[in-house]
Amino acid sequence: MEVLINIIGWTGSVMVVAAYGLNSYQKLTSTSLAFLLLNLVGGIFLIIYSAYYSAFANTFINVVWVIIAVPAIIAYARRQK
């Protein structure tokens, strides 16, 4: 189980950093679905990882990260209609 949690944690970290990096180099916009999903899924993975290891400060920041991403994805979906 611990190996799976570590894989989830590393995957989440890569996803969040990739979103930030791609946005910083203007390969993704902050309103693109890819950017939003990378942040959402990456944040969820990091919540799982940090909660497993009882790193609650890290869990908190990732919960906030996900709370920001969800309405942004909803707004994106509304714009597409």
C-alpha positions as CSV (number, residue, x, y, z in Angstrom):
1,M,0.0,0.0,0.0
2,E,2.8,2.4,0.9
3,V,4.3,2.0,-2.6
4,L,1.0,2.9,-4.2
5,I,0.6,6.0,-2.0
6,N,4.2,7.1,-2.9
7,I,3.4,6.7,-6.6
8,I,0.2,8.7,-6.1
9,G,2.2,11.4,-4.3
10,W,4.9,11.7,-6.9
11,T,2.4,11.7,-9.7
12,G,0.4,14.5,-8.0
13,S,3.6,16.5,-7.5
14,V,4.6,16.1,-11.2
15,M,1.1,17.1,-12.3
16,V,1.0,20.3,-10.2
17,V,4.5,21.3,-11.2
18,A,3.9,20.5,-14.9
19,A,0.7,22.7,-14.8
20,Y,2.7,25.6,-13.3
21,G,5.7,25.2,-15.6
22,L,3.6,24.9,-18.7
23,N,1.6,28.0,-17.7
24,S,4.7,29.9,-16.9
25,Y,6.2,29.2,-20.4
26,Q,2.8,30.0,-22.0
27,K,2.3,26.4,-23.3
28,L,-1.0,26.2,-21.3
29,T,-3.3,29.1,-20.3
30,S,-4.6,29.2,-16.7
31,T,-8.1,28.9,-18.2
32,S,-7.4,25.8,-20.3
33,L,-9.0,22.5,-19.4
34,A,-5.6,20.7,-19.4
35,F,-4.2,23.2,-16.8
36,L,-7.3,23.0,-14.6
37,L,-7.4,19.2,-14.7
38,L,-3.7,18.9,-13.9
39,N,-4.2,21.0,-10.9
40,L,-7.4,19.3,-9.8
41,V,-6.1,15.7,-10.1
42,G,-2.6,16.6,-8.9
43,G,-4.2,18.3,-5.8
44,I,-6.4,15.2,-5.1
45,F,-3.4,12.9,-5.4
46,L,-1.4,15.1,-3.0
47,I,-4.3,15.1,-0.6
48,I,-4.3,11.3,-0.5
49,Y,-0.5,11.3,-0.1
50,S,-0.3,13.9,2.6
51,A,-3.3,12.6,4.6
52,Y,-1.8,9.1,4.5
53,Y,1.4,10.4,6.1
54,S,-0.5,12.7,8.5
55,A,1.1,15.8,6.9
56,F,-2.0,17.9,7.6
57,A,-0.6,21.3,6.7
58,N,0.2,19.9,3.3
59,T,-3.3,18.3,3.2
60,F,-4.9,21.7,4.0
61,I,-3.1,23.5,1.2
62,N,-4.1,20.9,-1.3
63,V,-7.7,20.9,-0.2
64,V,-7.7,24.6,-0.9
65,W,-6.0,23.9,-4.2
66,V,-8.8,21.6,-5.2
67,I,-11.5,24.0,-3.9
68,I,-10.1,26.6,-6.3
69,A,-9.9,24.2,-9.2
70,V,-13.4,22.8,-9.0
71,P,-15.3,26.2,-9.6
72,A,-12.8,27.0,-12.3
73,I,-13.6,23.8,-14.1
74,I,-17.3,24.5,-13.7
75,A,-16.8,28.0,-15.1
76,Y,-14.8,26.5,-18.0
77,A,-17.7,24.0,-18.7
78,R,-20.2,26.9,-18.7
79,R,-18.1,28.9,-21.2
80,Q,-18.0,25.9,-23.6
81,K,-21.8,25.7,-23.8
